[in-house]
Amino acid sequence: MDEYTWPTVAEVPAELLHRRWAATVAALPLGASITGEVIGRQPFGVFIRVDGVPDAMALAEITVIPQGMGLPEFGTRVIGEVIDHAEHNHQVRVRLLEWAAPAG
């Protein structure tokens, strides 16, 4: 697998993100704690599938990852906090707090 990956269309159907945006924002208000799994990884941050809110797409940009920590690997379980809602692309912005390397 490449070091960097995008979430697949099957994992993140754009039309579903759009239709469920209001419910996603209601379920994940600013300051909410989240847990989830890294499903995409780019030099600028990681995409996260949020536990309990399957129609949400979260993004933790490199600027909100604790200093000195590298990007979590694909498949890593993460814990974070909702810091913003990006209406234009239906992404929940997250500050990562901790994570553990994926099993295997």
N, C-alpha and C positions, 0 to 999 in steps of 0.2 A: 504494500500500500504506500502511496505517496505520503510525504510528510504533511502536505496540505490537501484538504478535501472540502468539497461543498456538500451541504445536505442534499439528499436526492429528492426528486419531485415526489416520490412515493412517501417519503418521510414528512415532507412539507408542501402539501398541495396549496398553491398560492390562492386559488379561489376559496378554499376553506378558511385560510387565514383571514381573508377579506370578509367573508360572511360572518365569522365568529369573533371579529375584532372587538365589538362592544362587550361581549361576554368575557373575552380574555382580559380586557382592561378592568372589568368589575371583579374578576376572580384574582387578579394580580395587581392590587393598588400599589402606589408608591410606598416604599418601606416594607413591603411584604417579603417574608423569607421564602426562598425557593430551594428545591433540590431538583436535580436532573442529571442527564447524561449528555456528554459532548457528542454531537452528531455531525459536526463539521468543524474544520480548523483552517484558518487562513492567517497570514502574517499579521493582520490587524486585530485578530481576536478569535473567539470560539462561538459556535452556534450550539444552543442547548435545547434539548427536548425536556420540557418542564413536567415533573411528576404531577399527576392529578389534573393537568390542564393540557390534554393531548393536542388541542388545536392551537397551542401557543408556540411561537418561535421566539426564543430569547437569544440575545447577543451580548457577550461580555467582551468589550474591546480591550486591547492591550493596555490602554490608559487606566483601566479600573481593575487591573490585576495587581495584587500586592507586589511591591518593589522587590526585586531579586528572585522572583518566582518566574519560571518559564511558562509558556502556554500549556495548559493541560492537554494530554494526548487524546486522540479519538477514543471514545468509549469510557472515558474517565467519569466517575460520579463527582458532582460538584454541589456546593452549597453557596448561595448568594443572596443578594438583596435587590429588589426592584428599585431602579433609580430614575427610570424614564419610560415613556411610551412613544414610540416613533410611528405616528399616524401614517406617514407617507409610504412606509413599507411594511407596516403591521408587525413591528418587532418590539418586544419587551426588552429594554436595556437593563442589564444586570451588572452589579459589582460583585465579583467573586470574593468569597471569604475563605474558603478552604476546599481542598479536593484530595483525593487519593488515587494513586495509579491504578489503571484497570487490572483486573485479575488476569493472570496468564502471562 
